Amino acid sequence: MEREQAALKDVKRFAAWEQDRVRKLEAKRQEKKDPAVEECSFAPKINRSENERPRTKEQFLADQQAFLERQNLRHERIRQEVAELECPHKPQLMNPQPKKKKGEKQVHDRLYHAG
């Protein structure tokens, strides 16, 4: 019997504490309300339907992975197109100076230091 009375007393005390907590929170909300915000008539429309919930973490990560895969495919396609457009051979350039043979002197030495 005593236990029941003590438990009932605890329940009543907890209920009173909860009511007091809710009352204080509501008072704080009223204090924080800005009168300029209350008068505002702007209400943006969000494209989400009433039933649609925000994405979960797993959905977000799956969307990110799909995006990265699409990007990689796109980059690979571009690389292939660039490779196809590049010229497959290099043009031969004329060598303006003839190759020197071993032991051959510089032209300057041959002409001005002939001795």
Backbone as CSV, one residue per row, in Angstrom:
resi,resn,N_x,N_y,N_z,CA_x,CA_y,CA_z,C_x,C_y,C_z
1,MET,0.820,-1.188,0.000,0.000,0.000,0.000,0.873,1.265,0.000
2,GLU,1.907,1.245,0.816,2.804,2.386,0.863,3.521,2.571,-0.466
3,ARG,3.924,1.463,-1.064,4.602,1.538,-2.358,3.693,2.157,-3.413
4,GLU,2.436,1.764,-3.415,1.487,2.310,-4.394,1.315,3.803,-4.191
5,GLN,1.216,4.231,-2.934,1.059,5.660,-2.650,2.319,6.433,-3.064
6,ALA,3.499,5.848,-2.806,4.745,6.501,-3.189,4.858,6.584,-4.712
7,ALA,4.460,5.501,-5.396,4.501,5.508,-6.858,3.522,6.528,-7.415
8,LEU,2.325,6.592,-6.835,1.325,7.563,-7.289,1.816,8.982,-7.059
9,LYS,2.474,9.186,-5.920,3.014,10.509,-5.603,4.099,10.880,-6.627
10,ASP,4.951,9.915,-6.984,5.994,10.172,-7.972,5.402,10.498,-9.337
11,VAL,4.334,9.772,-9.702,3.692,10.023,-10.999,3.084,11.417,-11.027
12,LYS,2.433,11.801,-9.955,1.832,13.145,-9.892,2.916,14.214,-9.944
13,ARG,4.007,13.977,-9.230,5.114,14.941,-9.223,5.721,15.064,-10.629
14,PHE,5.890,13.941,-11.315,6.427,13.962,-12.678,5.479,14.687,-13.636
15,ALA,4.167,14.436,-13.496,3.183,15.096,-14.364,3.211,16.606,-14.133
16,ALA,3.327,17.023,-12.890,3.388,18.459,-12.584,4.663,19.069,-13.172
17,TRP,5.777,18.336,-13.042,7.037,18.831,-13.600,6.938,18.974,-15.112
18,GLU,6.326,17.982,-15.772,6.173,18.022,-17.232,5.304,19.197,-17.662
19,GLN,4.219,19.444,-16.959,3.344,20.577,-17.290,4.083,21.894,-17.117
20,ASP,4.872,21.992,-16.058,5.643,23.202,-15.809,6.675,23.409,-16.919
21,ARG,7.320,22.307,-17.337,8.316,22.381,-18.406,7.685,22.847,-19.714
22,VAL,6.527,22.284,-20.051,5.837,22.668,-21.283,5.422,24.135,-21.222
23,ARG,4.941,24.569,-20.071,4.526,25.966,-19.901,5.718,26.904,-20.092
24,LYS,6.879,26.563,-19.517,8.074,27.403,-19.657,8.571,27.452,-21.104
25,LEU,8.531,26.296,-21.772,8.953,26.272,-23.176,8.049,27.133,-24.039
26,GLU,6.766,27.071,-23.792,5.819,27.889,-24.566,6.068,29.375,-24.299
27,ALA,6.367,29.719,-23.056,6.663,31.116,-22.721,7.924,31.576,-23.464
28,LYS,8.939,30.735,-23.536,10.155,31.105,-24.264,9.872,31.274,-25.749
29,ARG,9.037,30.401,-26.304,8.686,30.535,-27.726,7.973,31.856,-27.977
30,GLN,7.095,32.243,-27.088,6.377,33.508,-27.246,7.327,34.686,-27.157
31,GLU,8.313,34.599,-26.274,9.305,35.669,-26.147,10.130,35.809,-27.424
32,LYS,10.492,34.681,-28.012,11.358,34.706,-29.179,10.631,35.085,-30.460
33,LYS,9.311,35.007,-30.453,8.576,35.358,-31.673,8.799,36.820,-31.994
34,ASP,9.140,37.066,-33.226,9.385,38.426,-33.677,8.082,38.980,-34.248
35,PRO,7.657,40.137,-33.810,6.396,40.684,-34.326,6.457,40.935,-35.839
36,ALA,7.622,41.248,-36.369,7.743,41.482,-37.812,7.511,40.184,-38.582
37,VAL,7.902,39.073,-38.002,7.709,37.789,-38.669,6.233,37.407,-38.676
38,GLU,5.535,37.717,-37.613,4.111,37.384,-37.543,3.317,38.114,-38.619
39,GLU,3.742,39.331,-38.941,3.026,40.123,-39.929,3.378,39.737,-41.363
40,CYS,4.413,38.984,-41.542,4.881,38.613,-42.874,3.845,37.728,-43.565
41,SER,3.516,38.089,-44.794,2.522,37.318,-45.537,3.175,36.386,-46.557
42,PHE,4.500,36.438,-46.655,5.209,35.602,-47.623,5.269,34.164,-47.123
43,ALA,4.789,33.260,-47.932,4.850,31.837,-47.609,5.352,31.114,-48.845
44,PRO,6.637,30.766,-48.903,7.180,30.135,-50.103,6.578,28.760,-50.340
45,LYS,6.385,28.451,-51.605,5.876,27.136,-51.963,7.069,26.228,-52.211
46,ILE,7.029,25.087,-51.604,8.091,24.110,-51.770,7.601,23.070,-52.756
47,ASN,8.471,22.628,-53.639,8.069,21.707,-54.690,7.759,20.301,-54.201
48,ARG,8.024,20.011,-52.963,7.737,18.680,-52.435,6.242,18.523,-52.213
49,SER,5.789,17.311,-52.433,4.394,17.031,-52.145,4.233,16.826,-50.640
50,GLU,3.018,16.788,-50.178,2.751,16.628,-48.753,3.276,15.287,-48.238
51,ASN,3.228,14.259,-49.063,3.598,12.919,-48.616,5.088,12.646,-48.716
52,GLU,5.795,13.408,-49.514,7.212,13.146,-49.745,8.042,13.588,-48.545
53,ARG,8.922,12.714,-48.119,9.799,13.021,-46.991,11.192,13.344,-47.525
54,PRO,11.989,14.036,-46.743,13.367,14.293,-47.169,14.138,12.980,-47.321
55,ARG,15.193,13.022,-48.128,15.988,11.826,-48.363,16.665,11.362,-47.076
56,THR,16.828,10.049,-46.985,17.596,9.508,-45.876,19.071,9.582,-46.234
57,LYS,19.915,9.284,-45.272,21.350,9.326,-45.512,21.740,8.327,-46.595
58,GLU,21.129,7.135,-46.551,21.442,6.110,-47.544,21.016,6.554,-48.945
59,GLN,19.840,7.182,-49.051,19.377,7.672,-50.351,20.311,8.761,-50.875
60,PHE,20.732,9.637,-49.980,21.640,10.710,-50.361,22.951,10.138,-50.893
61,LEU,23.509,9.160,-50.155,24.773,8.566,-50.586,24.614,7.816,-51.904
62,ALA,23.476,7.147,-52.098,23.230,6.450,-53.363,23.133,7.456,-54.510
63,ASP,22.474,8.577,-54.275,22.375,9.624,-55.302,23.759,10.183,-55.644
64,GLN,24.581,10.381,-54.624,25.927,10.896,-54.860,26.757,9.903,-55.668
65,GLN,26.639,8.623,-55.342,27.381,7.594,-56.074,26.935,7.544,-57.537
66,ALA,25.619,7.629,-57.763,25.104,7.617,-59.138,25.624,8.842,-59.899
67,PHE,25.682,9.986,-59.249,26.196,11.200,-59.875,27.659,11.018,-60.278
68,LEU,28.466,10.469,-59.360,29.884,10.266,-59.665,30.066,9.285,-60.818
69,GLU,29.245,8.242,-60.879,29.328,7.294,-61.988,28.984,7.966,-63.313
70,ARG,27.943,8.807,-63.311,27.593,9.536,-64.540,28.733,10.461,-64.967
71,GLN,29.354,11.135,-63.989,30.476,12.024,-64.303,31.629,11.236,-64.907
72,ASN,31.957,10.083,-64.323,33.059,9.273,-64.837,32.770,8.794,-66.253
73,LEU,31.533,8.373,-66.523,31.175,7.960,-67.874,31.309,9.115,-68.863
74,ARG,30.865,10.278,-68.451,30.942,11.453,-69.311,32.399,11.807,-69.605
75,HIS,33.246,11.778,-68.570,34.659,12.098,-68.759,35.331,11.071,-69.671
76,GLU,34.994,9.808,-69.506,35.574,8.765,-70.354,35.149,8.954,-71.814
77,ARG,33.881,9.308,-72.034,33.393,9.550,-73.389,34.134,10.729,-74.018
78,ILE,34.351,11.765,-73.259,35.068,12.940,-73.775,36.514,12.573,-74.115
79,ARG,37.160,11.771,-73.232,38.534,11.348,-73.513,38.605,10.556,-74.820
80,GLN,37.635,9.688,-75.051,37.620,8.909,-76.289,37.435,9.805,-77.504
81,GLU,36.547,10.793,-77.395,36.327,11.706,-78.514,37.588,12.504,-78.820
82,VAL,38.279,12.949,-77.790,39.513,13.714,-77.989,40.568,12.822,-78.642
83,ALA,40.656,11.575,-78.187,41.637,10.661,-78.773,41.344,10.413,-80.250
84,GLU,40.076,10.342,-80.628,39.716,10.139,-82.031,40.049,11.359,-82.878
85,LEU,39.939,12.548,-82.298,40.196,13.768,-83.051,41.683,14.050,-83.231
86,GLU,42.508,13.541,-82.330,43.939,13.812,-82.427,44.513,13.106,-83.649
87,CYS,45.501,13.735,-84.213,46.159,13.189,-85.403,46.973,11.968,-84.994
88,PRO,46.853,10.850,-85.689,47.561,9.644,-85.272,49.059,9.665,-85.575
89,HIS,49.506,10.533,-86.442,50.932,10.570,-86.756,51.468,11.979,-86.519
90,LYS,52.780,12.050,-86.331,53.413,13.341,-86.120,54.079,13.762,-87.423
91,PRO,53.984,15.023,-87.780,54.653,15.468,-89.002,56.174,15.465,-88.811
92,GLN,56.892,15.186,-89.888,58.348,15.200,-89.808,58.839,16.614,-89.986
93,LEU,59.662,17.043,-89.079,60.217,18.384,-89.143,61.600,18.322,-89.773
94,MET,61.916,19.376,-90.535,63.247,19.445,-91.123,64.220,19.856,-90.034
95,ASN,65.357,19.225,-90.024,66.378,19.568,-89.052,67.223,20.691,-89.657
96,PRO,67.175,21.896,-89.116,67.893,23.014,-89.732,69.407,22.880,-89.627
97,GLN,69.928,22.148,-88.678,71.368,21.981,-88.555,71.714,20.530,-88.854
98,PRO,72.661,20.334,-89.717,73.063,18.948,-89.976,73.718,18.365,-88.739
99,LYS,73.583,17.084,-88.597,74.179,16.427,-87.441,75.696,16.459,-87.576
100,LYS,76.353,16.706,-86.461,77.814,16.759,-86.470,78.365,15.345,-86.376
101,LYS,79.392,15.134,-87.119,80.089,13.870,-87.037,81.137,13.995,-85.959
102,LYS,81.533,12.881,-85.429,82.564,12.910,-84.386,83.859,13.489,-84.957
103,GLY,84.431,14.326,-84.184,85.701,14.902,-84.597,85.555,16.108,-85.513
104,GLU,84.384,16.444,-85.985,84.189,17.592,-86.871,84.177,18.848,-86.024
105,LYS,84.875,19.857,-86.500,84.970,21.112,-85.757,83.763,21.998,-86.077
106,GLN,83.569,22.960,-85.198,82.513,23.937,-85.409,82.842,24.754,-86.656
107,VAL,81.829,25.277,-87.310,82.019,26.062,-88.524,82.894,27.277,-88.221
108,HIS,82.653,27.928,-87.127,83.420,29.105,-86.746,84.896,28.758,-86.637
109,ASP,85.196,27.644,-85.995,86.582,27.239,-85.830,87.224,26.931,-87.190
110,ARG,86.514,26.312,-88.065,87.066,25.945,-89.380,87.371,27.171,-90.225
111,LEU,86.515,28.207,-90.138,86.684,29.366,-91.015,87.673,30.404,-90.462
112,TYR,87.652,30.638,-89.186,88.444,31.752,-88.650,89.700,31.323,-87.926
113,HIS,89.823,30.093,-87.609,91.015,29.649,-86.908,91.774,28.616,-87.739
114,ALA,91.701,28.832,-89.027,92.401,27.893,-89.893,93.913,28.078,-89.677
115,GLY,94.514,27.079,-89.479,95.896,27.302,-89.211,96.817,26.293,-89.686
